[in-house]
Amino acid sequence: MTNRYTKDEWLAVIEQAEKGIPSTFAEYKAPGLGSEEFAKSIDHTLLKPESTQSQIDELCEEARRHNFKSVCVRLKFVNRAVQNLQGSSVLVACVVGFHEGTQPVSEKVKEAATAVAAGASELDMVLNWPQLKAKNYEPVYTDIAAVRTIAPHPIVLKVILETSQLSQYQIVAGCKISQAAGADFVKTSTGFNGPGASFDNVRLMKSIVGDSVRVKASGGIKTVNECVAMMEAGAERIGTSNGVWIMNEAKKTRLVADTDLQ
């Protein structure tokens, strides 16, 4: 696969983007608490290696009941999740290259193709962040572009940067490379390697990709307030294993607010 740019060209693109980081960031409005739009911002997630089929069944039942956007699972559970969610609007997302991101391109491509064949509508792939840190931008681009090629639209491709391991400059680089390779989302974290999403990193990522690519916040998001903060920073999707708790609390908060207005 042909590289998009030479290394010097990548450096120029990334440095220009970093220079363009605004001093004042845009503010975004979160969907109404407990609303359908709020629910459709959540990827209900279960990625523990020891997860069981019965836990996946429960995950899917919860997602169907709360009408979440998707369930996010490992490859071995994609087919089961697809069967569980037949007849609903809930999608199935599958992680690729999880959680290290350092697997060979051929392995990621095979994993992505298998997930799509099994019925996955979305892929959450881990960028090769050690290569990114080393400024080896060509293989990072090729890695993402190869998965995009094997899983073209309408499959949704989210690229996980693993922001806990990256500097501001490296986050900018990851965003620009993902954007160039055809990603639909840039995503903060796997949740398996250091701190997860932060308000500052989500805000930074959104400022870099603008409206051409969306942002997904994931890792450590456990409360309504944390969820809303990520949305206000610019995240349009939230990855969390606490979706049920968040939705229940959101509905309670909205109910109290509505009662106070009466």
Phi, psi and chi 1 to 4 in degrees:
 res  aa     phi    psi   chi1   chi2   chi3   chi4
   1 MET       -  135.3 -178.4  173.0  -68.6      -
   2 THR   -72.4  136.3  -56.6      -      -      -
   3 ASN   -71.2  149.6  -67.8  -36.4      -      -
   4 ARG   -72.1  -43.7  178.4   67.1  179.6  -93.2
   5 TYR  -138.6  163.6  -60.3  121.2      -      -
   6 THR   -75.6  169.7   65.2      -      -      -
   7 LYS   -61.2  -41.8 -175.4  170.6 -177.6  176.9
   8 ASP   -63.5  -37.9  -74.6  -16.3      -      -
   9 GLU   -66.9  -40.3  -72.2  170.7  -26.1      -
  10 TRP   -60.6  -44.6  -82.5  122.1      -      -
  11 LEU   -58.6  -40.7  -72.5  168.5      -      -
  12 ALA   -66.3  -42.7      -      -      -      -
  13 VAL   -62.5  -44.7  167.2      -      -      -
  14 ILE   -69.0  -44.1  -65.1  161.0      -      -
  15 GLU   -64.1  -37.8  -72.0  169.3    6.8      -
  16 GLN   -65.0  -41.0 -178.0  178.8   12.0      -
  17 ALA   -65.2  -40.5      -      -      -      -
  18 GLU   -65.9  -38.3 -171.2  179.8   38.1      -
  19 LYS   -64.6  -25.0  -71.4  177.5 -178.5  176.7
  20 GLY   -88.1    3.2      -      -      -      -
  21 ILE   -62.1  125.8  -64.5  171.8      -      -
  22 PRO   -72.8  154.2   27.1  -34.8      -      -
  23 SER   -77.8  -27.1   55.9      -      -      -
  24 THR  -123.6  125.5  -57.8      -      -      -
  25 PHE   -93.1  151.6  -68.0   88.1      -      -
  26 ALA   -66.4  151.3      -      -      -      -
  27 GLU  -111.0  139.9  -63.6  179.8    2.3      -
  28 TYR  -118.5  153.8  -61.8   88.9      -      -
  29 LYS   -97.9  126.9 -175.9  175.4  175.7   58.9
  30 ALA   -75.4  149.9      -      -      -      -
  31 PRO   -60.8  159.0  -20.5   32.0      -      -
  32 GLY   -56.7  136.1      -      -      -      -
  33 LEU   -56.6  128.3  -70.5 -179.9      -      -
  34 GLY    76.0    2.1      -      -      -      -
  35 SER   -76.2  169.5   65.3      -      -      -
  36 GLU   -62.4  -39.6 -179.2  177.6   -5.5      -
  37 GLU   -63.3  -38.3 -174.6 -177.6    0.7      -
  38 PHE   -62.4  -46.9 -172.1   90.4      -      -
  39 ALA   -61.6  -38.8      -      -      -      -
  40 LYS   -77.5    5.9  -76.6  -59.9 -175.5 -173.8
  41 SER   -94.5   -4.6  -60.5      -      -      -
  42 ILE  -107.5  127.8  -65.8  176.6      -      -
  43 ASP   -97.4  107.4  -71.1  -15.5      -      -
  44 HIS   -76.1  119.3 -162.7   33.5      -      -
  45 THR  -121.1  137.0  -57.6      -      -      -
  46 LEU  -144.1  106.6 -178.0   59.1      -      -
  47 LEU  -126.0    6.9  -63.8  170.6      -      -
  48 LYS   -61.1  134.3  -66.6  179.2  180.0  176.9
  49 PRO   -59.2  -28.3  -23.8   34.2      -      -
  50 GLU   -88.1    7.0   66.3  -87.1   17.6      -
  51 SER   -57.2  146.4  -60.8      -      -      -
  52 THR  -110.0  166.7   63.7      -      -      -
  53 GLN   -61.8  -39.6  -70.4 -173.8  -11.0      -
  54 SER   -65.0  -34.0   62.5      -      -      -
  55 GLN   -68.5  -36.8  -71.3  173.9  -38.4      -
  56 ILE   -65.3  -40.8  -64.1  -61.7      -      -
  57 ASP   -59.9  -42.7  -66.4  -16.9      -      -
  58 GLU   -66.2  -42.3 -178.0  178.8    7.3      -
  59 LEU   -56.0  -45.8 -177.9   84.1      -      -
  60 CYS   -68.1  -38.7  -67.6      -      -      -
  61 GLU   -63.8  -40.7 -170.5  -81.1  -34.8      -
  62 GLU   -64.7  -43.0  -68.9  168.7  -15.5      -
  63 ALA   -64.8  -39.9      -      -      -      -
  64 ARG   -65.7  -42.2 -176.7 -170.3  -74.8  -93.8
  65 ARG   -65.7  -40.1  173.6  157.8   36.0   94.3
  66 HIS   -94.8   -4.4  -69.7  -78.9      -      -
  67 ASN    59.5   47.0 -159.6   23.1      -      -
  68 PHE   -68.7  166.7  -68.3  137.6      -      -
  69 LYS   -66.6  -45.6 -177.5   66.2  176.8 -177.0
  70 SER  -156.1  168.4   79.3      -      -      -
  71 VAL  -107.5  141.1  -64.1      -      -      -
  72 CYS  -115.5  118.0 -173.2      -      -      -
  73 VAL  -136.9  171.4  -61.2      -      -      -
  74 ARG   -79.9  163.1  -70.2  179.6 -176.7  -99.3
  75 LEU   -54.3  -41.3  177.6   59.0      -      -
  76 LYS   -65.4  -14.9   64.9  179.8  179.1  179.2
  77 PHE  -107.6    2.5  -68.1  123.9      -      -
  78 VAL   -61.5  -50.1  168.3      -      -      -
  79 ASN   -61.1  -40.5 -175.6 -101.4      -      -
  80 ARG   -65.3  -42.7 -171.0  175.1 -170.9   89.6
  81 ALA   -64.1  -41.4      -      -      -      -
  82 VAL   -60.0  -44.5  169.0      -      -      -
  83 GLN   -63.9  -42.8  -68.8  178.5   -3.7      -
  84 ASN   -62.2  -31.8  -82.6  -25.4      -      -
  85 LEU  -101.2    8.4  -67.8  166.9      -      -
  86 GLN   -57.0  136.6  -75.8 -177.8   -8.2      -
  87 GLY    86.4   -1.9      -      -      -      -
  88 SER  -111.1  171.8   77.7      -      -      -
  89 SER   -92.4    1.6   64.5      -      -      -
  90 VAL   -77.6  128.6 -178.8      -      -      -
  91 LEU   -89.3  167.0  -55.2  176.2      -      -
  92 VAL  -113.8  124.6  176.0      -      -      -
  93 ALA  -109.7  143.6      -      -      -      -
  94 CYS  -125.3  136.3  179.0      -      -      -
  95 VAL   -78.7  149.3  -70.0      -      -      -
  96 VAL  -132.0  133.8  173.0      -      -      -
  97 GLY    65.6   33.0      -      -      -      -
  98 PHE   -95.3  137.7 -161.6   85.7      -      -
  99 HIS  -107.4    0.4   66.1  -84.2      -      -
 100 GLU   -74.0  -40.2  -60.4   85.2   -7.3      -
 101 GLY    82.4   -1.1      -      -      -      -
 102 THR  -100.3    5.7   54.8      -      -      -
 103 GLN   -63.3  153.8  -63.5   86.9  -22.2      -
 104 PRO   -58.9  152.2  -21.2   31.3      -      -
 105 VAL   -55.6  -41.4  175.5      -      -      -
 106 SER   -60.7  -36.2   58.6      -      -      -
 107 GLU   -69.6  -41.4 -174.0  175.4  -36.1      -
 108 LYS   -65.5  -40.5  -71.2 -175.8  179.5  179.2
 109 VAL   -63.4  -43.9  165.8      -      -      -
 110 LYS   -63.1  -43.1 -178.9  179.3  178.6 -179.4
 111 GLU   -62.8  -44.0 -166.3  172.1   11.9      -
 112 ALA   -63.7  -44.7      -      -      -      -
 113 ALA   -63.1  -40.5      -      -      -      -
 114 THR   -65.7  -40.8  -56.5      -      -      -
 115 ALA   -63.7  -44.4      -      -      -      -
 116 VAL   -65.3  -41.9  171.0      -      -      -
 117 ALA   -62.2  -30.2      -      -      -      -
 118 ALA   -81.9   -8.3      -      -      -      -
 119 GLY   115.7    5.1      -      -      -      -
 120 ALA   -67.0  135.6      -      -      -      -
 121 SER   -98.8  -17.3  -59.5      -      -      -
 122 GLU  -137.6  147.8  -58.4 -169.5  -17.4      -
 123 LEU  -125.0  130.6  -58.6  173.1      -      -
 124 ASP  -111.8   95.5  -71.4   41.1      -      -
 125 MET   -99.3  145.1   72.6  168.6  -71.0      -
 126 VAL   -90.1  122.3 -174.3      -      -      -
 127 LEU   -64.1  149.9  171.0  147.1      -      -
 128 ASN   -77.7   80.6 -166.8  -34.4      -      -
 129 TRP   -68.7  -28.6   56.9  -92.2      -      -
 130 PRO   -61.7  -38.0  -27.2   38.6      -      -
 131 GLN   -66.8  -37.8  -69.1  -84.2   29.8      -
 132 LEU   -61.2  -45.8 -177.5   73.5      -      -
 133 LYS   -61.4  -32.8  -73.3  172.5   70.1   74.7
 134 ALA   -82.6    2.7      -      -      -      -
 135 LYS    62.7   28.8  -64.4 -172.4  176.2 -177.8
 136 ASN   -91.3   76.1  -66.4  -33.3      -      -
 137 TYR   -74.7  -31.7  -60.9  134.2      -      -
 138 GLU   -59.6  -50.0  -65.4   91.6  -22.8      -
 139 PRO   -67.0  -28.3   17.9  -29.5      -      -
 140 VAL   -65.2  -45.2  176.0      -      -      -
 141 TYR   -62.4  -47.8  169.7   82.2      -      -
 142 THR   -59.8  -39.1  -59.4      -      -      -
 143 ASP   -57.1  -49.9 -168.8   44.3      -      -
 144 ILE   -71.1  -44.8  -58.5  167.2      -      -
 145 ALA   -62.8  -33.5      -      -      -      -
 146 ALA   -66.3  -40.6      -      -      -      -
 147 VAL   -68.4  -40.4  172.4      -      -      -
 148 ARG   -60.0  -39.0  174.8   82.5  -78.2  177.1
 149 THR   -66.2  -42.7  -61.5      -      -      -
 150 ILE   -76.2  -19.8 -159.6   67.0      -      -
 151 ALA  -131.2   72.3      -      -      -      -
 152 PRO   -72.5  171.3   27.8  -34.4      -      -
 153 HIS   -56.5  143.7  -67.4  106.0      -      -
 154 PRO   -87.9    7.5   33.7  -38.0      -      -
 155 ILE   -60.5  132.2  -59.2  -60.9      -      -
 156 VAL   -90.3  126.9  171.5      -      -      -
 157 LEU  -110.9  120.0  177.5   60.7      -      -
 158 LYS  -111.6  133.6  -47.4 -175.2 -161.4  100.3
 159 VAL  -109.6  119.5  177.1      -      -      -
 160 ILE   -87.2  121.7  -54.5  170.9      -      -
 161 LEU   -85.1  -27.4  -55.9 -173.9      -      -
 162 GLU    62.4   63.1 -156.2   66.4  -71.0      -
 163 THR   -61.7  -24.5   50.8      -      -      -
 164 SER   -62.5  -21.2   65.5      -      -      -
 165 GLN  -100.3    2.5  -54.8  -57.6  -51.3      -
 166 LEU  -120.0  150.6  -55.0  177.5      -      -
 167 SER   -81.7  173.2   66.2      -      -      -
 168 GLN   -57.8  -46.4  173.9  178.8  -73.4      -
 169 TYR   -59.1  -41.2 -179.1   89.0      -      -
 170 GLN   -70.8  -33.7  -68.8  158.9   -7.1      -
 171 ILE   -64.9  -43.3  -69.3  171.3      -      -
 172 VAL   -59.2  -45.2  171.7      -      -      -
 173 ALA   -60.7  -45.3      -      -      -      -
 174 GLY   -61.4  -39.5      -      -      -      -
 175 CYS   -64.7  -46.5  -73.9      -      -      -
 176 LYS   -67.4  -39.2  -66.0  -53.6  -67.0 -177.0
 177 ILE   -68.6  -42.4  -66.6  170.1      -      -
 178 SER   -61.6  -42.0  -61.2      -      -      -
 179 GLN   -60.8  -46.1 -173.8  177.1   38.1      -
 180 ALA   -66.6  -30.4      -      -      -      -
 181 ALA   -84.4   -3.3      -      -      -      -
 182 GLY    98.6   18.2      -      -      -      -
 183 ALA   -66.7  148.0      -      -      -      -
 184 ASP   -89.8  -30.0  -61.6  -66.0      -      -
 185 PHE  -135.4  149.4  -78.2   81.5      -      -
 186 VAL  -108.0  140.3  -74.7      -      -      -
 187 LYS  -126.5  143.7  175.4  177.9  170.1 -178.7
 188 THR   -68.6  -55.1   56.5      -      -      -
 189 SER  -149.6  158.0  -40.1      -      -      -
 190 THR   -82.5  -26.7   62.2      -      -      -
 191 GLY    85.0    3.0      -      -      -      -
 192 PHE  -116.2    5.4  -77.1   73.8      -      -
 193 ASN  -147.2   85.2 -167.7   -3.8      -      -
 194 GLY    81.2 -171.8      -      -      -      -
 195 PRO   -57.1  149.5  -22.3   32.9      -      -
 196 GLY   -88.9 -137.3      -      -      -      -
 197 ALA   -66.4  145.4      -      -      -      -
 198 SER  -130.1  152.0   73.8      -      -      -
 199 PHE   -55.8  -46.4  179.7   86.7      -      -
 200 ASP   -63.5  -40.9  -72.1  -16.7      -      -
 201 ASN   -70.3  -38.6  -76.8  -20.3      -      -
 202 VAL   -63.1  -44.7  169.5      -      -      -
 203 ARG   -61.5  -42.3 -171.0  170.8   61.3  172.0
 204 LEU   -62.2  -48.0  170.4   65.2      -      -
 205 MET   -60.5  -43.0  -69.2  161.3   65.5      -
 206 LYS   -63.6  -38.4 -179.7   62.5  176.8  175.8
 207 SER   -66.1  -27.4   75.7      -      -      -
 208 ILE   -81.7  -44.9  -63.7  -58.6      -      -
 209 VAL   -88.8  -17.0  -60.9      -      -      -
 210 GLY    60.1 -136.7      -      -      -      -
 211 ASP   -95.8   -3.8  -65.4  -30.8      -      -
 212 SER   -78.1  -26.2   64.4      -      -      -
 213 VAL  -135.3  142.1  176.7      -      -      -
 214 ARG   -93.2  167.2  -69.6  172.3  -76.8  176.0
 215 VAL  -117.5  134.6  176.6      -      -      -
 216 LYS  -115.8  127.8  175.6  176.2  174.4  178.6
 217 ALA   -99.1  131.8      -      -      -      -
 218 SER  -152.5  154.6   62.6      -      -      -
 219 GLY    99.7  105.6      -      -      -      -
 220 GLY    80.6   10.8      -      -      -      -
 221 ILE   -88.9  109.5  -58.4  170.7      -      -
 222 LYS  -123.6  -12.7  -60.4  177.9 -179.6  179.3
 223 THR  -128.4  164.0   69.0      -      -      -
 224 VAL   -60.1  -44.7  173.1      -      -      -
 225 ASN   -61.4  -41.5  -71.8  -17.9      -      -
 226 GLU   -64.8  -40.6  -70.3  169.5  -15.8      -
 227 CYS   -62.1  -48.4 -172.0      -      -      -
 228 VAL   -63.5  -40.5  169.3      -      -      -
 229 ALA   -59.7  -41.4      -      -      -      -
 230 MET   -65.5  -38.8  -62.7  -56.9  165.7      -
 231 MET   -65.8  -40.7  -67.1  171.5  169.9      -
 232 GLU   -69.1  -23.0  -69.4  176.9  -17.4      -
 233 ALA   -80.0  -14.7      -      -      -      -
 234 GLY   126.2    0.2      -      -      -      -
 235 ALA   -73.9  132.9      -      -      -      -
 236 GLU  -103.4   -8.4  -65.2 -176.3   46.0      -
 237 ARG  -139.3  143.3 -162.7   77.9   69.7   86.1
 238 ILE  -122.1  124.6  -56.7  -65.8      -      -
 239 GLY  -100.1  122.6      -      -      -      -
 240 THR  -157.3  148.8  179.2      -      -      -
 241 SER   -92.6    2.7   58.5      -      -      -
 242 ASN  -110.6   27.7  -66.0  -79.0      -      -
 243 GLY   -59.7  -40.1      -      -      -      -
 244 VAL   -65.0  -47.3  172.0      -      -      -
 245 TRP   -59.3  -45.9  170.0  -96.1      -      -
 246 ILE   -61.6  -44.6  -71.2  171.0      -      -
 247 MET   -65.7  -42.1  -82.5  -59.7  -64.3      -
 248 ASN   -63.3  -42.6  -72.6  -22.5      -      -
 249 GLU   -68.1  -36.5  -71.1  -57.3  -60.7      -
 250 ALA   -63.1  -42.9      -      -      -      -
 251 LYS   -66.8  -38.6  -70.6  176.0 -179.7  178.5
 252 LYS   -64.2  -43.5  -71.6  178.7 -176.0  177.2
 253 THR   -62.0  -42.6  -58.1      -      -      -
 254 ARG   -65.1  -40.0 -175.7 -177.9   65.6 -176.1
 255 LEU   -62.2  -44.0 -178.0   60.4      -      -
 256 VAL   -63.3  -43.2  169.4      -      -      -
 257 ALA   -62.6  -42.2      -      -      -      -
 258 ASP   -65.5  -38.0  -70.8  -14.1      -      -
 259 THR   -66.7  -39.5  -59.1      -      -      -
 260 ASP   -64.7  -27.5  -71.0  -16.4      -      -
 261 LEU   -81.0  -15.4  -69.8  172.9      -      -
 262 GLN   -77.0      -  -66.8  176.3   -1.7      -
